[in-house]
Amino acid sequence: MTRIAYLDYVKPTLLFALITIAALLRAAPAPAAGTETLTVAGGCFWCVESDFESVPGVLEAVSGFTGGQVANPTYDQVSKGGSGHYEAVQITFDPARVSRETLLNLFFRSVDPTDAGGQFCDRGDSYRTAIFVSNAGEKAKAEAAKADAQRALGQTVVTPILQEGAFYPAEEYHQDYYKGDKLVFTRFGPKRQKNAYKAYRKACGRDARVKQLWGGDAPFAGS
């Protein structure tokens, strides 16, 4: 094939490829304009997801894993330990309706930020609390919320503020577990997911401990 003939062949092929790519890009869903995300770890991600999806201005809360070295971890990998990951929740919110500062203050008052070994009945590294930030502005807001929580409690707050990394959504059955209607078998007997969640939350002592720490400032205890 001569150079001219080769170019005559390549040009329409390249043009077709570019048109196809442009069409795919147009079809891909664009990120929602004006939204922000906040990623936190607060023990059982079912509970954190349930709490924050009740907040006006929060558009979505996704249970997942972050902070570790294993790519695309499974729940079993994280719960067994050694992955470095936290059980975490990525909260998407509309800052015109609820501020990052408000969400951070709600977060501290929905956990035991004095516990370095886990949360409530869930023990181990993957159940520790943490806040993940992506820039200096987010870090400053997280530090201010942490200082405020420490003043309010009069105790040392051990929740670290960490650099945000990859967030891996947990398996589908973990998402919205707190309102699922699927029948599951638990140590409390067969129950619908939403009822199993309520039984677990009560047995784990989450709300009792949060009320003990924060009193009337606990925003979700008893939900």
C-alpha positions in Angstrom: 0.0 0.0 0.0 1.4 3.4 -0.9 1.7 6.2 1.7 -1.1 8.2 0.0 -3.4 5.1 -0.1 -2.6 4.3 3.5 -3.5 7.9 4.6 -6.7 7.7 2.6 -7.5 4.5 4.5 -6.5 5.8 8.0 -8.3 9.2 7.9 -11.9 7.9 7.6 -11.1 5.1 10.2 -9.7 7.6 12.6 -12.6 10.0 12.1 -15.1 7.1 12.8 -13.3 6.3 16.0 -13.3 9.9 17.2 -17.0 10.2 16.4 -17.7 6.9 18.4 -15.7 8.1 21.4 -17.5 11.5 21.4 -20.8 9.7 21.4 -19.8 7.5 24.3 -18.7 10.5 26.3 -22.0 12.3 25.7 -23.8 9.2 26.9 -21.8 8.8 30.1 -23.6 10.2 33.2 -21.9 13.5 34.3 -21.3 14.1 38.0 -24.1 16.0 39.7 -23.3 19.7 39.6 -22.8 21.4 42.9 -22.5 18.3 45.0 -19.7 17.4 47.4 -18.6 14.3 49.2 -17.6 13.5 52.8 -16.0 10.2 53.6 -16.1 9.0 57.3 -15.5 5.8 59.2 -17.7 5.3 62.3 -17.8 1.6 63.0 -20.5 -0.4 61.4 -21.2 1.2 58.0 -24.8 0.1 58.0 -25.4 2.4 61.0 -23.5 5.4 59.6 -25.3 5.0 56.2 -28.7 4.8 58.0 -27.9 7.9 60.1 -26.8 10.2 57.4 -29.4 9.2 54.8 -31.9 10.8 57.2 -30.2 14.2 57.0 -31.9 16.8 54.8 -29.4 17.8 52.1 -27.7 14.4 52.0 -28.4 12.9 48.6 -26.8 9.5 49.0 -24.6 7.5 51.5 -22.7 4.5 50.2 -21.1 1.8 52.4 -17.6 0.8 51.5 -14.0 0.5 52.4 -11.1 3.0 52.3 -7.7 3.7 53.9 -6.0 0.4 53.1 -3.6 -1.1 50.6 -5.8 -3.9 49.1 -7.6 -2.9 45.8 -11.3 -3.9 45.5 -11.4 -5.6 48.9 -14.3 -7.8 50.0 -16.1 -7.5 53.3 -14.5 -10.8 54.4 -11.0 -9.5 53.7 -11.6 -6.3 55.6 -13.3 -7.9 58.6 -10.6 -10.5 59.0 -8.0 -7.7 59.4 -4.7 -6.9 57.7 -6.1 -5.0 54.7 -5.6 -1.6 56.3 -9.1 -0.6 55.3 -11.7 1.0 57.4 -15.5 0.3 57.1 -16.5 3.7 55.8 -19.3 5.6 54.2 -19.1 8.1 51.4 -21.7 10.8 51.8 -22.8 12.9 48.8 -24.5 16.1 49.8 -25.8 19.4 48.5 -23.8 22.1 50.2 -26.6 24.6 49.5 -28.8 22.6 51.9 -26.4 21.2 54.4 -22.8 22.3 55.1 -19.7 20.1 55.5 -19.3 21.6 59.0 -22.8 20.5 60.0 -22.1 17.0 58.8 -18.8 16.8 60.6 -20.4 17.9 63.8 -23.2 15.3 63.4 -20.6 12.7 62.7 -18.7 13.3 65.9 -21.9 13.2 67.9 -23.0 9.9 66.3 -19.9 7.9 67.4 -17.6 7.4 70.4 -14.6 9.4 69.2 -12.7 8.5 72.4 -12.4 4.8 71.5 -9.3 3.9 69.6 -10.1 0.1 69.4 -13.3 0.1 67.4 -16.8 1.1 68.0 -19.3 -0.3 70.5 -19.5 -4.1 70.1 -17.4 -4.1 66.9 -13.7 -4.3 67.7 -10.6 -4.1 65.6 -8.9 -1.8 63.2 -11.6 -1.8 60.5 -14.1 -0.5 62.9 -12.2 2.6 64.1 -13.4 6.1 63.5 -11.7 8.4 61.0 -12.4 11.4 58.7 -10.9 11.4 55.2 -10.0 14.7 53.5 -8.8 15.6 50.0 -7.5 19.2 50.5 -6.3 21.8 53.0 -9.8 23.4 53.3 -11.5 20.1 54.1 -8.7 19.3 56.6 -9.1 22.6 58.4 -12.9 22.0 58.7 -12.3 18.5 60.0 -9.8 19.7 62.6 -12.1 22.5 63.8 -14.9 19.9 64.2 -12.6 17.6 66.1 -11.5 20.4 68.4 -15.1 21.4 69.1 -16.0 17.7 69.9 -13.1 17.5 72.3 -14.1 20.7 74.1 -17.7 19.5 74.3 -16.7 16.2 75.8 -13.8 17.3 77.9 -12.1 14.1 76.8 -9.4 13.3 74.3 -10.8 12.6 70.8 -8.7 10.0 69.0 -10.4 10.1 65.6 -7.7 10.7 63.0 -8.0 13.0 60.0 -6.5 11.1 57.1 -5.7 11.8 53.5 -8.5 10.6 51.2 -7.6 7.7 48.9 -9.6 5.2 46.8 -13.0 4.4 48.1 -14.4 0.9 47.3 -18.1 0.4 47.6 -19.0 -2.7 49.6 -21.0 -5.6 48.1 -24.5 -4.8 47.0 -26.2 -6.6 49.9 -24.6 -4.1 52.3 -26.1 -1.1 50.6 -29.3 0.2 52.4 -29.2 -2.8 54.6 -31.1 -1.0 57.3 -34.2 -0.8 55.1 -34.0 -4.1 53.2 -36.9 -6.5 53.3 -35.0 -9.7 52.5 -35.3 -12.5 55.0 -32.0 -13.2 56.7 -30.9 -15.6 59.4 -29.3 -14.1 62.5 -28.5 -15.0 66.1 -31.9 -13.5 66.9 -33.6 -15.9 64.5 -34.9 -15.4 61.0 -35.8 -11.7 60.4 -36.3 -9.2 57.7 -33.2 -7.2 57.1 -34.6 -4.0 58.5 -35.6 -5.8 61.7 -32.3 -7.6 61.9 -30.5 -4.3 61.6 -32.6 -2.8 64.5 -31.9 -5.8 66.7 -28.1 -5.7 65.9 -27.9 -1.9 66.5 -29.6 -2.3 69.9 -27.6 -5.3 70.9 -24.3 -3.6 69.9 -25.0 -0.8 72.3 -24.4 2.0 69.8 -27.2 4.3 70.8 -26.8 3.6 74.6 -23.1 4.6 74.4 -23.7 7.6 72.2 -26.4 8.9 74.6 -24.1 8.3 77.5 -21.4 10.5 75.9 -23.4 13.2 74.1 -26.8 13.3 76.0 -29.3 15.5 74.2 -26.7 16.4 71.6 -26.8 12.9 70.1 -28.6 13.5 66.7 -29.4 9.9 65.7 -29.5 7.8 68.9 -32.7 5.8 69.0 -33.3 6.1 65.2 
